[in-house]
Amino acid sequence: MELYALVNYMDDYLRVSEISDVSINGLQIEGKKDVKKLCLGVDSSLEIFKETSKRKADLLLVHHGLIWGGLKSIRGLVKERISYLLEKDISLYAAHLPLDMHPEVGNNIGLIKILNLLDPEPFGAYHGIKIGFKGKYEKMKSVKEISKTLEKSLPAKVESFNFGPDKIKSVGIVSGCGGSAFEDCIKEEIDLFITGEPSHTIYHIAKEAGINLIFAGHYATEKLGVMALGKNIEEKFKIKTEFIDIPTGL
């Protein structure tokens, strides 16, 4: 498939041009003109670039790209990473907030689906944009039950804090480092807040507000989107895709 035909599809599907972000979303590095195989991953690193080359892929789709707010210089590790991609003629496409908030293949809707939550709605403001989702249980569940589901499905090491009701009806979710959206839990009277990365800042706030917390890992909560988008592309364009799993444990 022609590279820019695929790039244009992803740009449109993810609404890249409509979403303000610190990440420069879209095609960051241009490689081969034709894409026969696509690799997927969470983070940009030399390790994943080398694995992409080893698997003979033409394009790598990541959640965390190389370019954030624009490049000020190309030297050191940045030079090494970019040089490798150019040498191997591998394209790099990044989708940060557009993939967090997407209603079909996003990280947060992925977590909603794993937990079988009903009536999903956008939730969790980040610079004025709701990037997460909230949902409800028809039959209320405990923090322990929800934690076990996440541990098994992601899989991930989950940390939980029972600061709120024993039986949970409403859940707010913002993947990755989503602690900044916690205030919305208070405003919307959410029983449980789920994010990826533990936040010291919100610990006491959650405790005093009586809201349960679950931290399910930054990496673990943000691999869902690229995997779902890869499946979408594979089904639509019949392009072979492979997810490269390089967990950080964080």
C-alpha positions in Angstrom: 0.0 0.0 0.0 1.2 3.5 -0.8 2.6 5.2 2.4 0.7 8.4 2.1 -2.6 6.7 1.4 -2.2 4.9 4.8 -1.0 8.1 6.5 -4.0 10.0 5.2 -6.4 7.3 6.4 -4.9 7.4 9.9 -4.8 11.2 10.0 -8.5 11.3 9.1 -9.6 8.4 11.3 -7.8 9.7 14.4 -8.7 13.4 13.6 -5.1 14.3 14.0 -5.4 17.9 12.7 -8.3 18.7 15.1 -6.6 17.7 18.3 -4.1 20.0 20.0 -1.2 18.1 21.5 2.4 18.5 22.7 3.2 15.5 20.5 3.6 16.2 16.8 1.1 13.6 15.7 1.1 11.9 12.3 4.0 10.9 10.1 7.2 12.0 11.9 9.8 10.2 9.8 9.3 9.3 6.1 10.6 6.0 4.9 9.7 3.7 2.0 6.9 4.8 -0.4 5.2 1.4 -0.1 4.0 -0.3 3.1 3.8 -4.0 3.0 4.1 -4.6 6.8 3.3 -2.5 9.8 4.8 -2.8 13.3 3.1 -1.3 16.4 4.5 -0.3 19.8 4.1 2.1 22.7 7.4 4.0 22.9 10.0 5.3 20.5 13.4 3.8 21.3 16.4 2.4 19.4 15.4 -1.0 20.7 12.0 -0.9 19.0 13.4 0.5 15.8 15.9 -2.3 15.6 13.2 -4.9 16.2 11.1 -3.2 13.5 13.9 -3.6 11.1 14.5 -7.2 12.2 10.8 -8.0 11.4 11.2 -6.3 8.0 8.5 -3.8 8.5 8.2 -0.6 6.5 6.3 1.5 9.0 6.2 1.7 12.8 3.2 3.1 14.6 3.7 4.3 18.2 1.8 6.1 20.9 4.9 8.1 22.1 6.7 9.5 19.1 10.1 11.2 18.7 9.0 14.7 18.2 7.4 16.7 21.0 6.7 20.4 20.4 9.3 20.4 17.5 12.9 19.6 17.3 15.4 22.1 18.5 18.5 20.1 17.5 19.4 16.7 16.0 22.2 15.4 18.1 23.1 12.7 20.6 20.4 10.1 21.1 17.9 12.0 18.9 20.4 11.9 16.1 21.1 8.2 16.7 17.4 7.3 16.6 16.6 9.4 13.5 19.7 8.2 11.7 18.7 4.6 12.3 15.3 5.0 10.8 16.5 6.9 7.8 19.3 4.4 7.2 16.8 1.5 7.3 14.2 3.5 5.4 11.5 2.9 8.1 8.6 5.4 8.5 7.5 6.5 12.0 3.9 7.5 12.7 2.9 8.8 16.2 -0.6 9.1 17.7 -0.7 10.4 21.2 -3.8 12.2 22.4 -5.8 11.3 19.3 -5.3 7.6 20.2 -6.0 8.2 23.9 -9.4 9.7 23.2 -10.6 7.8 20.1 -14.1 6.4 20.7 -13.4 3.1 18.8 -9.7 2.2 19.0 -8.5 4.5 21.8 -6.7 3.4 25.0 -9.5 4.6 27.3 -12.3 3.0 25.4 -10.2 -0.1 25.3 -10.2 -0.1 29.1 -14.0 0.5 29.2 -14.4 -2.6 27.0 -12.2 -4.7 29.2 -14.2 -3.8 32.3 -17.6 -4.2 30.5 -18.7 -0.7 31.6 -22.0 0.6 30.2 -22.9 4.0 28.8 -19.4 5.3 28.0 -19.0 9.1 27.8 -16.0 11.4 27.3 -14.3 12.2 30.6 -11.2 13.7 32.1 -10.2 17.2 30.9 -6.6 17.7 29.8 -5.9 21.3 28.6 -9.6 21.7 27.9 -10.0 18.4 26.0 -11.7 15.3 27.4 -9.2 12.5 26.6 -10.7 9.7 28.8 -14.0 7.9 29.3 -16.3 7.2 32.1 -18.8 4.3 32.4 -21.2 2.5 34.8 -21.7 -1.0 36.1 -25.2 -2.4 36.0 -24.2 -4.7 38.9 -21.8 -2.9 41.3 -18.3 -4.4 41.8 -15.5 -4.0 44.4 -12.1 -2.5 43.8 -10.6 -6.0 44.3 -12.8 -7.5 41.5 -12.0 -4.7 39.1 -8.2 -4.9 39.9 -8.2 -8.7 39.2 -9.9 -8.1 35.8 -7.2 -5.6 34.9 -4.4 -7.7 36.1 -5.6 -10.7 34.0 -6.6 -8.8 30.9 -3.8 -6.3 30.4 -1.9 -8.1 32.0 -0.4 -5.7 34.6 0.8 -5.2 38.1 -2.1 -3.2 39.6 -2.0 -0.9 42.7 -5.3 -0.1 44.3 -6.5 2.1 47.2 -9.8 1.7 48.8 -10.6 5.2 49.7 -14.2 5.2 48.6 -17.4 3.1 48.6 -17.0 -0.7 48.9 -19.3 -1.2 45.9 -18.5 0.7 42.8 -21.1 2.0 40.3 -19.3 4.7 38.3 -15.7 4.6 36.9 -13.6 7.3 35.4 -10.6 6.3 33.2 -7.6 8.2 31.8 -4.8 6.0 30.6 -1.0 6.7 31.1 -0.1 9.6 33.3 -3.7 10.8 33.8 -3.6 12.0 37.3 -4.2 15.6 36.3 -7.8 14.7 35.4 -8.6 13.5 38.9 -10.5 16.7 39.9 -13.2 15.7 37.4 -13.9 12.6 39.6 -14.8 15.0 42.5 -17.0 17.2 40.2 -18.8 14.2 38.7 -19.0 12.2 41.9 -17.1 9.2 40.4 -16.6 6.1 42.7 -13.4 4.9 41.2 -10.6 6.6 39.2 -8.3 4.4 37.0 -5.1 5.6 35.4 -1.8 4.2 34.5 1.0 5.8 36.4 0.9 6.2 40.2 0.5 9.8 41.3 1.7 11.0 44.7 -0.1 14.3 44.1 -3.6 12.8 44.1 -3.2 10.3 46.9 -4.3 12.5 49.8 -6.9 14.3 47.6 -8.5 11.0 46.7 -8.4 9.8 50.3 -10.1 13.0 51.6 -12.6 13.0 48.8 -13.5 9.4 49.4 -12.7 8.2 45.8 -11.1 4.8 45.1 -7.9 4.6 43.0 -6.4 2.0 40.7 -3.0 2.4 39.0 -2.7 -0.2 36.3 0.7 0.9 34.7 1.5 3.6 32.1 2.7 1.1 29.5 0.0 -1.5 30.1 -2.9 1.0 29.8 -1.4 2.6 26.6 -0.7 -0.5 24.5 -4.4 -1.0 23.8 -4.8 1.8 21.3 -2.0 0.9 18.9 -3.0 -2.8 19.0 -6.7 -1.9 18.2 -5.7 0.5 15.5 -3.3 -2.1 14.0 -6.2 -4.6 13.9 -8.4 -1.9 12.2 -5.7 -1.3 9.5 -5.1 -5.0 9.0 -8.8 -5.7 8.4 -9.4 -2.7 6.2 -6.3 -2.8 4.0 -5.1 -6.5 4.4 -1.7 -5.3 5.6 0.2 -7.6 7.9 0.7 -6.0 11.4 2.8 -7.1 14.4 2.8 -5.6 17.9 6.3 -5.3 19.4 5.9 -5.7 23.2 8.6 -3.9 25.1 7.1 -3.4 28.6 8.7 -1.0 31.0 7.0 -2.3 34.1 6.0 1.3 34.9 
